[in-house]
């Protein structure tokens, strides 16, 4: 094989390599940064692209998709309590603009340096916020912490060519001693609330029982008053009817020209008969002598005479 043949083959190989080197494929969701002799030249977007072999070089491939990172760091509160954070950061390239992509490509030496700066910036922002708060306030300020960090970080990231999409504080913990004391505070607070509720329930129960007892006594007293009133009215009516009956009987005997003592004697004997019938075995002592009967009749006649005068 002659020298000319070797040279021809060499030139052919170089041409083939150069031809294949002219075509570059950029994956979907990424862009390629092209430099010429070490200086920025242009950007290649996703798809098939053509570059000048041996002159243009792909320096970096940048993803324009959303990226995430997990952060794990510590902060100290105003009252010197250690707080441990676990966070998730979601960010992306600000936009597919040439100037923005140039910042992304050349602001940092590599992605590791960018992530170091990003993580340290977020940690510093959160630590600065936490240092102004007490440990008892931290758990209730999760939203405020995120908003404060985003307000400070958005402007910084824009100068780097990125945009903060979301920051989530997934876990906030304290030292074991603080966690244990917080649990004791919660437990004692629950016990206090339970005791207060139990006291209120007992007070309500006793109040209702007292009200029910008072109402029962009131109802019983009212019933007793009504019954006594009715008994009094019954006795009064009974006496009224007795007086009326005795008056009519005396009037009839007077019209019949009979002595009123006969009526009184009849009432006396009827009374004794009634005692005997309704006594139910009880012993009733009566003075049955003529003197006592005469004395009793005189008393009844005196009562009758008073009733006649009133009539």
C-alpha positions as CSV (number, residue, x, y, z in Angstrom):
1,X,0.0,0.0,0.0
2,X,1.5,3.3,-1.1
3,X,1.8,6.5,0.7
4,X,-0.9,8.1,-1.3
5,X,-3.3,5.4,-0.4
6,X,-2.6,5.9,3.3
7,X,-3.1,9.6,3.1
8,X,-6.3,9.1,1.3
9,X,-7.6,6.7,3.9
10,X,-6.6,9.1,6.7
11,X,-8.4,12.0,5.0
12,X,-11.4,9.9,4.5
13,X,-11.6,8.8,8.1
14,X,-11.2,12.4,9.2
15,X,-14.0,13.5,6.9
16,X,-16.3,10.7,8.2
17,X,-15.6,11.6,11.8
18,X,-16.1,15.3,11.0
19,X,-19.3,14.5,9.3
20,X,-20.7,12.5,12.2
21,X,-19.4,15.2,14.6
22,X,-21.5,17.8,12.8
23,X,-24.8,16.3,14.1
24,X,-25.6,16.5,17.8
25,X,-28.8,15.3,19.6
26,X,-30.0,17.2,22.6
27,X,-32.4,15.3,24.9
28,X,-35.9,16.6,25.6
29,X,-36.0,18.8,28.8
30,X,-32.3,19.9,28.4
31,X,-30.3,22.5,26.5
32,X,-26.7,22.3,25.5
33,X,-24.2,25.2,26.0
34,X,-21.8,25.6,23.0
35,X,-18.4,27.3,23.4
36,X,-15.9,28.2,20.7
37,X,-12.3,28.0,21.8
38,X,-13.5,28.3,25.4
39,X,-15.8,31.2,24.9
40,X,-19.6,31.1,25.0
41,X,-21.0,30.8,21.5
42,X,-24.7,29.7,21.5
43,X,-27.3,27.4,22.9
44,X,-28.7,24.2,21.4
45,X,-32.2,23.2,22.3
46,X,-33.7,19.7,22.3
47,X,-33.7,17.7,19.1
48,X,-31.1,17.3,16.3
49,X,-28.6,20.2,16.0
50,X,-25.5,20.9,13.8
51,X,-22.2,22.2,15.1
52,X,-18.8,22.9,13.6
53,X,-16.6,19.9,14.4
54,X,-13.3,20.5,16.3
55,X,-14.3,24.2,16.7
56,X,-17.5,24.2,18.6
57,X,-17.7,22.2,21.9
58,X,-20.6,21.2,24.1
59,X,-19.5,22.6,27.5
60,X,-22.5,21.8,29.6
61,X,-25.9,20.2,29.3
62,X,-28.5,21.9,31.5
63,X,-31.8,20.4,32.5
64,X,-34.8,22.8,32.4
65,X,-37.0,20.3,34.2
66,X,-38.0,20.7,37.9
67,X,-35.4,19.6,40.4
68,X,-35.7,18.6,44.0
69,X,-33.3,18.5,46.9
70,X,-33.6,17.3,50.5
71,X,-32.1,19.4,53.3
72,X,-31.3,18.4,56.8
73,X,-29.9,21.0,59.2
74,X,-30.1,22.5,62.7
75,X,-31.1,25.9,64.1
76,X,-31.1,27.5,67.6
77,X,-34.0,29.4,69.0
78,X,-34.0,32.6,71.0
79,X,-34.2,30.6,74.3
80,X,-31.2,28.4,73.2
81,X,-33.2,25.3,72.1
82,X,-31.9,23.1,69.3
83,X,-34.4,22.6,66.5
84,X,-33.8,20.1,63.7
85,X,-35.3,20.6,60.3
86,X,-35.9,18.2,57.4
87,X,-37.0,20.1,54.3
88,X,-37.7,19.4,50.6
89,X,-36.7,22.0,48.0
90,X,-38.3,22.2,44.6
91,X,-36.7,24.5,42.0
92,X,-36.1,24.9,38.3
93,X,-34.5,27.1,35.7
94,X,-36.2,30.5,35.6
95,X,-36.9,30.4,31.8
96,X,-35.3,29.2,28.6
97,X,-33.9,32.5,27.8
98,X,-30.3,32.9,26.6
99,X,-29.2,35.2,29.3
100,X,-30.7,33.1,32.0
101,X,-29.2,29.9,30.6
102,X,-25.8,31.7,30.5
103,X,-26.1,32.5,34.2
104,X,-27.0,28.9,35.0
105,X,-24.1,27.6,33.0
106,X,-21.3,29.9,34.1
107,X,-22.4,31.3,37.5
108,X,-21.0,28.3,39.3
109,X,-18.2,25.9,38.5
110,X,-20.4,22.9,38.7
111,X,-23.7,21.7,40.1
112,X,-22.1,20.7,43.4
113,X,-21.0,24.2,44.1
114,X,-24.4,25.5,43.2
115,X,-26.2,23.1,45.6
116,X,-23.7,24.0,48.3
117,X,-24.6,27.7,47.9
118,X,-28.3,27.0,47.7
119,X,-28.4,24.8,50.8
120,X,-26.3,27.2,52.9
121,X,-28.4,30.2,51.8
122,X,-31.6,28.4,52.9
123,X,-30.1,27.2,56.1
124,X,-28.9,30.8,56.9
125,X,-32.3,32.2,56.2
126,X,-34.1,29.7,58.4
127,X,-31.6,30.0,61.2
128,X,-31.9,33.8,61.1
129,X,-35.7,33.5,61.5
130,X,-35.6,30.8,64.2
131,X,-33.1,32.8,66.2
132,X,-35.8,35.5,66.8
133,X,-38.4,33.0,68.1
134,X,-38.9,30.9,71.2
135,X,-39.0,27.1,70.9
136,X,-42.7,27.1,72.0
137,X,-43.5,29.1,68.9
138,X,-41.7,27.2,66.3
139,X,-44.2,24.4,65.6
140,X,-47.0,27.0,64.9
141,X,-44.8,29.1,62.6
142,X,-44.1,26.5,59.9
143,X,-46.0,28.6,57.2
144,X,-44.3,31.8,58.3
145,X,-40.8,30.2,58.1
146,X,-41.5,29.0,54.6
147,X,-42.8,32.4,53.5
148,X,-39.9,34.3,55.0
149,X,-37.4,32.0,53.3
150,X,-39.1,32.3,49.9
151,X,-39.2,36.1,50.1
152,X,-35.5,36.2,50.7
153,X,-34.5,33.4,48.4
154,X,-36.5,34.3,45.3
155,X,-34.4,37.3,44.4
156,X,-31.1,35.5,45.0
157,X,-32.1,32.6,42.9
158,X,-33.2,34.8,40.0
159,X,-29.7,36.3,39.8
160,X,-28.4,32.7,39.5
161,X,-31.0,31.9,36.8
162,X,-33.3,29.7,38.9
163,X,-36.8,30.0,40.4
164,X,-37.9,28.5,43.8
165,X,-41.1,26.6,43.2
166,X,-41.8,25.2,46.6
167,X,-40.1,24.7,50.0
168,X,-41.7,22.2,52.4
169,X,-40.6,21.7,56.1
170,X,-41.5,18.0,56.4
171,X,-40.2,17.5,59.9
172,X,-39.4,19.8,62.8
173,X,-38.0,18.1,66.0
174,X,-36.3,19.1,69.2
175,X,-33.8,17.6,71.6
176,X,-35.2,14.6,73.6
177,X,-35.4,16.6,76.9
178,X,-37.4,19.3,75.2
179,X,-39.7,16.8,73.5
180,X,-40.3,15.0,76.7
181,X,-41.1,18.3,78.6
182,X,-43.4,19.4,75.8
183,X,-45.2,16.0,76.1
184,X,-45.5,16.5,79.8
185,X,-47.0,20.0,79.3
186,X,-49.5,18.7,76.8
187,X,-50.4,15.8,79.1
188,X,-50.8,18.1,82.1
189,X,-52.9,20.5,80.0
190,X,-55.1,17.6,78.9
191,X,-55.5,16.5,82.6
192,X,-56.4,20.1,83.6
193,X,-59.0,20.3,80.8
194,X,-60.4,16.9,81.8
195,X,-60.6,17.9,85.4
196,X,-62.4,21.1,84.5
197,X,-64.8,19.3,82.3
198,X,-65.5,16.7,85.0
199,X,-66.0,19.5,87.5
200,X,-68.4,21.2,85.2
201,X,-70.3,18.0,84.5
202,X,-70.5,17.3,88.3
203,X,-71.7,20.8,89.0
204,X,-74.4,20.5,86.3
205,X,-75.5,17.1,87.6
206,X,-75.8,18.4,91.2
207,X,-77.5,21.6,90.0
208,X,-80.0,19.6,88.0
209,X,-80.6,17.2,91.0
210,X,-81.1,20.1,93.3
211,X,-83.5,21.8,90.9
212,X,-85.4,18.5,90.5
213,X,-85.5,18.0,94.3
214,X,-86.7,21.6,94.8
215,X,-89.3,21.2,92.1
216,X,-90.5,18.0,93.7
217,X,-90.7,19.6,97.2
218,X,-92.6,22.6,95.6
219,X,-95.0,20.3,93.8
220,X,-95.6,18.2,97.0
221,X,-96.1,21.4,99.1
222,X,-98.5,22.7,96.5
223,X,-100.4,19.4,96.5
224,X,-100.5,19.4,100.3
225,X,-101.7,23.0,100.4
226,X,-104.4,22.2,97.8
227,X,-105.4,19.0,99.8
228,X,-105.6,20.9,103.1
229,X,-107.6,23.6,101.5
230,X,-110.0,21.0,100.1
231,X,-110.2,19.2,103.4
232,X,-111.0,22.5,105.2
233,X,-113.6,23.3,102.6
234,X,-115.0,19.8,103.1
235,X,-115.1,20.2,106.9
236,X,-116.7,23.6,106.5
237,X,-119.3,22.3,104.1
238,X,-119.9,19.3,106.4
239,X,-120.5,21.7,109.4
240,X,-122.7,23.9,107.3
241,X,-124.8,21.0,106.3
242,X,-125.0,19.7,109.8
243,X,-126.1,23.1,111.1
244,X,-128.6,23.4,108.3
245,X,-130.0,19.9,109.0
246,X,-130.2,20.6,112.8
247,X,-131.9,23.9,112.1
248,X,-134.5,22.4,109.8
249,X,-135.1,19.5,112.2
250,X,-135.6,21.9,115.1
251,X,-138.0,24.0,113.0
252,X,-140.1,20.9,112.1
253,X,-140.3,19.8,115.8
254,X,-141.3,23.3,116.8
255,X,-144.0,23.3,114.2
256,X,-145.1,19.9,115.5
257,X,-145.3,21.2,119.1
258,X,-142.5,18.8,120.2
259,X,-139.9,19.5,122.8
260,X,-136.4,20.2,121.3
261,X,-134.8,17.9,123.9
262,X,-136.3,15.0,122.1
263,X,-134.2,15.8,119.1
264,X,-131.1,16.2,121.1
265,X,-131.7,12.9,122.9
266,X,-132.2,11.2,119.5
267,X,-128.9,12.7,118.3
268,X,-127.1,11.6,121.4
269,X,-128.3,8.0,121.0
270,X,-127.5,8.0,117.3
271,X,-124.0,9.2,118.1
272,X,-123.5,6.4,120.6
273,X,-124.8,3.9,118.0
274,X,-122.3,5.3,115.4
275,X,-119.4,5.0,117.8
276,X,-120.3,1.4,118.4
277,X,-120.7,0.5,114.7
278,X,-117.5,2.2,113.5
279,X,-115.2,1.7,116.5
280,X,-113.6,-1.5,114.9
281,X,-113.0,-3.1,118.3
282,X,-111.6,0.0,120.0
283,X,-112.8,0.7,123.5
284,X,-114.8,3.8,124.0
285,X,-115.6,5.0,127.5
286,X,-118.9,6.9,127.9
287,X,-120.6,8.1,131.1
288,X,-124.0,6.6,130.7
289,X,-125.5,7.9,133.9
290,X,-128.7,9.9,133.9
291,X,-126.9,12.9,135.3
292,X,-124.3,12.9,132.5
293,X,-127.0,12.4,129.8
294,X,-129.0,15.3,131.3
295,X,-125.9,17.5,131.4
296,X,-125.1,16.6,127.8
297,X,-128.6,17.4,126.7
298,X,-128.5,20.8,128.4
299,X,-125.3,21.6,126.6
300,X,-126.8,20.6,123.3
301,X,-129.9,22.7,124.0
302,X,-127.7,25.7,124.9
303,X,-125.8,25.2,121.5
304,X,-129.2,25.0,119.7
305,X,-130.5,28.1,121.4
306,X,-127.3,30.0,120.2
307,X,-127.9,28.8,116.7
308,X,-131.5,29.9,116.8
309,X,-130.5,33.4,117.9
310,X,-128.0,33.7,115.1
311,X,-130.6,32.5,112.6
